[in-house]
Amino acid sequence: MSASETTDAPPTRLSQRRRLLVLAICCMSLLIVSLDTTVLNVALPSLRTEFHAGVAGMQWTIDAYTLVLASLLILAGSTADRIGRRKVFKTGLVLFTLGSVLCSLAPNLESLVAFRMIQAVGGSMLNPVAMSIITNTFTDPRERARAIGAWGAVVGISMAAGPLVGGLLVESVGWRSIFWINVPVGLTALLLTWRHVPESRAPKPRRADPVGQLLVITLLGSLTYAIIEAPTEGPGTVLPFAALAAAALTALIAYEPRRHEPLIDLRFFRSAPFSGATVIAISAFAALSGFLFLNTLYLQDIRGLTALQAGIHMLPMAALTFLCSPLSGRLVAGRGPRLPLVVAGTSMAACGLLFAAFEAETTTPLLLTGYVLFGIGFGFVNAPITNTAVSGMPRSQAGVAAAVASTSRQTGATLGVAVIGSVLAAGTGAAGHVTGFVEAGRPAWWIITGCGLSVLAVGLATSGRWARETARRSAQRLESANARPTAGSRI
């Protein structure tokens, strides 16, 4: 039976086989969106050669994608709640697949950046909507935790496998082929969605918040521009964008609480686990994106490896992420998020410290040890982020909560490339790209160490009894607020 024939069927009526199929379809969409966040890293040297790009150009190739994703995820989630999750999900698959085709045909760097943004518009309609579909399909808390664990595993696996997949494709076919793999997966997911995913909407969909959306785009866009262009542009160019970002943040904090249905409900952040998940997501994904950016350039530019050899060198990271992600999901379902977060934060910080203080680049055993540590850390961090963000929230708010968690991930990925790329550009600009690379990368590794320590400290602080109590009170307040009559409230 097709989904169009079961539009109004409640999720609890779906069979176990149908629920698992819906989960698999959602994970397929997540696979291509997450893979595209990291798969391009290995192709950066090839892009630089073909398009004569500098460090800033390479940063924009990555950040144009993650920036648009971060800016539009919440809007896409609320729109799906309002007009239909299946409908928005299918639209996202079409746009993402089309954007991938265009990226593979890009004649220059500017076109590639523009087509990456089209990809990201489609991608923004996939992750939060898929998570909302999952949370409404798997209604049993333990079953939902396992499903979210599988979801988190796909995030970790796809993002960690990106360098290996990218290296294989760049070396064998060329960098344009990394976008071709999205086409069959996107079309298959589209067909399966049309056939098997039931339509659903929120009982009380949220109203649009165009002012809030504009402020979010202004904040993230101007902040990213200021960071990326800081090493090459003067203060006269960068400071106005930094000031614009600060003004947008101030306006967002002042404006959103006044709306009955804001784009970002700041009441969510009264829950310590939710706030912690946001900080952890930003820290972990900033560390990941910075880690990949640094190592891709180091392995190919300094060690002289091919794209495939660079991907193989990163295989320990991908393998450990693959092994640890499902284990983390089971631990979160059975024992809560604290232990996975402690392991994640400790391992990521240890990796950063190994490079920052002990020059792990100097020997292959130390280099691979660092990759193993990072793979363990990143493998353990995803499941607790998603589960903590969604758990304890009213079901009607699950989609928005998941969208904020996804936004935090992409914001972290954007800032990681922007900050660490700029630190690297500032250092190599004085010493020369090759001769000064390792020394210029030292501050970047200290930043990655700090990100790992942030995961550890915030994870410990927001996973105890006090934190769970704040989540319970926040959920009660949200449910009470949603239950009040809203007549007379206006946009």
N, C-alpha and C positions, 0 to 999 in steps of 0.2 A: 504494500500500500504506500502511495506517495505521501510526502509531507503535506501537500496541499489538501489531501483528504482528511488530515488529522490536525488541522490548524489549531483547534481549540482543545485538543486532548491534553489533560494535565500530565505533567512529567511522570507522576507516580504510576500511570497506566502503561508506560513503556516497559517492554520485557527487558530482562537482563541483557540479552543479546543486542537489542536495539540501543540500550543505554551505552553499552561498550562500543557499538558502532558510531554513535554520536560522539563519544569521547575520542575515538580514533580520527574522525573527520576534523574535530577541533584541533587535535594535535598535529594533523597534516598542515593546517593553516599556520599554526605556530612554528612548525618546522621551517617553512620557507621564509617567514618574517624574521625569525631569530637568526637563521643561517645567513641572511643577507646583512645582518648587523656586523658579522665578523668575517664572512667569506672573502670580502673585498680586500681585507688587510694584506693578504699574501700577494695580491696583484698590484699593490701600490708602487713598487719599483718599476713594473712594466708600464703602468699608467704614467709615471713621472717621465719615463723615457719617450713614450709615444706622444704625450701632450706637453712635454717640457714644463712640468709643474714643479713648484717649490713645495716646501713643507706645508705652507698654508693651503695650497691647492689640494694636497693629499688630505689634509684635515677636513676641508669642506666636502670632499668626496664621501667621507664617512659621516660627517656631522649633518650634512643636508638631509640625510635619511633619518637619523635618530632625532634631529631637532623637530622635524615635521611630525614624526611619530609622537614625541613627547607633547607637542602642542595640541594635537587633535584627538588623543586617545579618550579623554573624558567626554568631549563633545560627541564622539562616535558612540560611546557607551550609552549616554543619555538619549541620543537620537534613536538608537536601536530599541531602547526601552519604550520609546514613544510610538514609533511607526512599525516596529517589528524586527526582532533580532535576526531571523532567517533572511529577511529582505536585505538588511544592511550587510549581513555576512556575505551574501552572494555578490552584492555590489562591490564589496571590498576585494573579493577574489578576482573579479573581472578587472578592476583597476590595477591591482598588484601585478597580475599576469601581463596586462598591456604595458605597464611601466617597465617590466622586466624586458619585454621585447624591444622597447625603445632604447633602454640602456645598452643593450647588445649592439645597437646600430649607431650609437652616439659618435658624431664626427669630431668632437672636441671636448675639452674639459668642461666648458660652460654648459654644453648640452647634456653631458653626463650628470652634472649636478642637478640640472632642471628635471631630468627624467628620473633621477633618484627621488626627487621630491614627489613626483607622481606615484612612484612605487609606494612611498611612505603614506600618502593619502589613503591608498587602498589598504596598506598594512594597519593603519590606525583603526580601520573598521573590522579587523579580524581578532586581535588579541583580547580586548576587553569584552567584545561581544561573545567570543567563544567561551571565555570564562563565565560570563553570565548564563550562557546556555548550559554549561556544565553544572553550575551551582543550582540551577532550576531543574536539571535532569536527575542529579544525584541528591535526593532529599535527606537520606539517612546521614547523620554526621560522620560516622566512621567510613561509610562508603564514599562520601564526598571527600574526606581527607585522603583516602587512597587515590581517588581520581585526581585530586589536586597534586598529589605526590607524583603521579604519572605525568601530569602537565609540567610540573617543575622539572622532572627528569628530562623532558623533551627540550625545555629551554636550555638547560645545562649542556645536554648532549649536542644540540644543534649549534650552539654558540662556540663550544669548545672544538667541535669537529670542523668548524669553518676553515681554519688554516690548512688542515689536511686536504679537505675537499677542494678548496681553492687552489692549493699548490698542485694537486693532480691535474686539475682542469687547465690552469695557466700553462703548465709545462707541456701538456699533451696537445691541447687545442688552441689555447690563447685566452687572454683575460676576458674576452667577450662571452666565452662559453659559460662563465660562472652565472650568468643571468639566464641562460637557456634552460638550466635544470628546474627553474621555477615554473616554466610553462606547462609541462606535463603534470606536475604535482598540483598546480593551481587549477587546471582544467578538470583533473580527476576529482579534486575536492569539491569543485563547483557542481559536477554531476551528482556526486554522492549527497551533497547538501540538498539539492533539488529533490532527490529521491527519498531521503531518510530523516532529515532534520525537521522536526515539527516547528511551526511558527509559534512564537510566544511574545508577549508584551508585559510590561510592568502593570500591575493593577492601577497604580496611580503614577503615570509617567511624569517625569520632571519637565518643567518648562524650559525653553531655550534661554540662555543667558549670553547674548551677544557681547555685552560689555565685558563680562568676565572672560570670555573667550579671547577677545581682542587684547586684554591686559596680559593673559598668559602668553600669547604669541609674542607680544612686545617684550615681555620680561625675558623669555628664553632666547629669542632671536637677538636682541641687543646685547645680552650678557655674553652669548656665544661669540658674537662678532667682536666684542671688545677683547675677549681673551685670545682669540685666534690671531687677530691682527696686531695685538700689542707689541710683539717683537719687531715688526717691520714698519708699522705706522707710528707717527708721533703722537704725543699726548693730545694735541688739538683734535685729532681724528678719533682717538679711542675714548677719551674722557666723556664726551657728550653721550656716547652709547652706554657707558657705565652709569652715568647719571640717569639716563632714560630707563635703564633696568631697575635702578633703585626706586625711581618714581612709580614705575609700573607695579613693583612689589608693594609699595606703600598704599597705592590706590586699591590694589586687590584685597589687601588685608582690611582696609576701611570699607570697601564697597560690598564684599561678599556677605558679611553677617547681616546686612540690611535686607537682603533678598529672602523671600520665603523659600525659594528653591534655587539656591546658588549653584554655579558650576562646580565649585569646590566647597563642600560643606565643612567649614572649619570646626564644627562640633565633632567631626570624626577624630580630630587630633586630641580631644580630651581623653581618648583611650590610649593609654601608654603603649600597649602592644601595637596598635595601628601606627602611632607616631614612630615607634621604634622600627617597625617594618619599613616605613618610608625612608628613614635615615639609613638603615642597613642596605636597602635596595640601591640608593644613590651611591653609598660607599663601595659596595661590592661591584657594581657595574662600572663605576669610574675606575676601579682597580683593574677590572677585566679589559676594558677598552684601552687603557693606558698600557697594560701588560702586552696586549697583542700589537699595538702600534709600535712600541719600543722594540719588541723582539723580531717582528717582521723586518724592520729596517736593519736591525743589527745583524741578523743571520744572513741576509742577502747582501747588504752593502759592506759590512765589515768582515764577515767570515767568507763572503763570496759564494754562498750556497745558491743553488737554483731555487725556484719557487717550490718545487716538489720536495727538495731536500729540506727546505725550511719547514714545510708542513710536517714532514716525517720527524724532524727534531722536536716539534711540538706534540707529537703523538702521546708521550707520557701524560701530558696535561689532559688531552682529550680522553684517554683511556681511564684515568682516575676519575674524571668528571662522569664518564659513562657508568662506572662502577658505584660511585658514591651517591649519585643523584637518587636512584630508587631506594637505596638504604636510608638516605635522609628522609624520604617520604614516609617510609615505614616507621622510623623513629618518631617523626612528628605525629603520626597517627596514634602510636602506642604510648609515647612518653612526653609529648609536647615538644616545643621548639628549642628549649634551652640547650640541650646537649649538641644538636647539630650546629647551632649558632656559635657555641664555644669552639667546637672543632673547626668551623669555617674561619672564624676570626683569627684563631691561633695559627692556622696553617697559612693563611694569606699574609699575615704579618711576618711570619717566619720566612716566607719566600722573599718578600720585599727586603727584609733585613739581610738575607743571604747575598743579595745583589748590591745593596747599598753599602754594607759595611765589610763584606768579605769578598767582594769582586768575583761573583760567581761566574761572570763571563770568561774569566781567564782559563778555566779548565772545563772540559766537557762533562766530567762527572758532577761537578758542582752545578753547572748549568742545568743538567737534566734533573738533579735533585730539586732545584728551584721550580722546575716545571711540574714535578710530581707534587710538591707542596701546594702549588697554586691550584692544580687540578683537584686535589682533595678539598681545599677550601671552597672553591667555586662549586664543586659538586654538592657540598653540604648546605649551601646557602639559599638555594632557590626555593625549595619546598617550604621552609619556615617563613620566607617572605610572603608568599601567596597565601598560605594557610592562616598566618597571623593577621593579615590584612582583612581577610574575609570572615574568619571565625568570630563569632560574637556579635556580628552586625545583623540587623534585621534582614530577612531574605529580600525584602523590597529594595534594600540598599546595597545588596551584594555586588551588583553590576558596577555601581559607582565606586565602591570600595576597591574592587578589582582593577578598575580603570586607573585609580590613583596609584595603586601599586605598580601597574604597568608603566604609568607616566614616570614614576620615580626611577624605574629601571632605565628607561630611555633617557631621562634627564641625566642620570649618572653616566651613562655611556657617552652622551654628548659632552659633558663637562670633562670626563676623563681624557678624551682625545684632544679637547680644546686646551686644557691646562697642561697636560704632559707634553703634547705636541709643541706648545708654545715655550715651555721650559727647555725642551730639546732644541728648538730653533734659536732661542736666545743664546744657548751655549755653543752650538756648532757655528753660529754666525761669526763668532770671533775666532774660533780655532780651526775652522775648516770642517766640512761635513764628515770626512772619514777619520782624520787624525784626532778630532775632538769629540767624537761621538760617545765613547764610553764614559769619559769624564763628564760630559754634558748631561748624560743620562743619570748620573748619580743622584741629583736632587729629585728626579722623577721617581726613582726607586724608593726614596724616603717618603714621598707622597703615597706610593702604593702601600708602604708599611703602615703609614698613618690610617689609610683606609681599612686595612685589616684590623688594626687596634680599635677603630671605631665600631666595626662589626662586633668584635668581642665585647667591648664595654657596653654598648647599647643593647646587645643581645642579653647580657647578664642583668642589666637594669630593668628591662621591659618584659621579662618572661617569668617573673615570680608571682607570688600570691597577691601582692599589692597591685601589680600591673593588671592581673586578671580581674581584680575587683573594679579597677577603673574602666575596663572594657565592658563589664556587666552594667555599670551605672550609665555609661555612654549609650549603650544599646537601649536601655530602658528610657532614657531621655529622648532618643531618636524616635522610638516607637510611640511614646506619648505625644511628641510634637506632631508626628504624622497622623495620629488619631484625632487631633483637634480639627474642628471645622475650619475650612479655609476660605469661606465666603468673605468677601471684602478685601482679601489679599490681592495685590496687583503687582504687575511687573513694573 
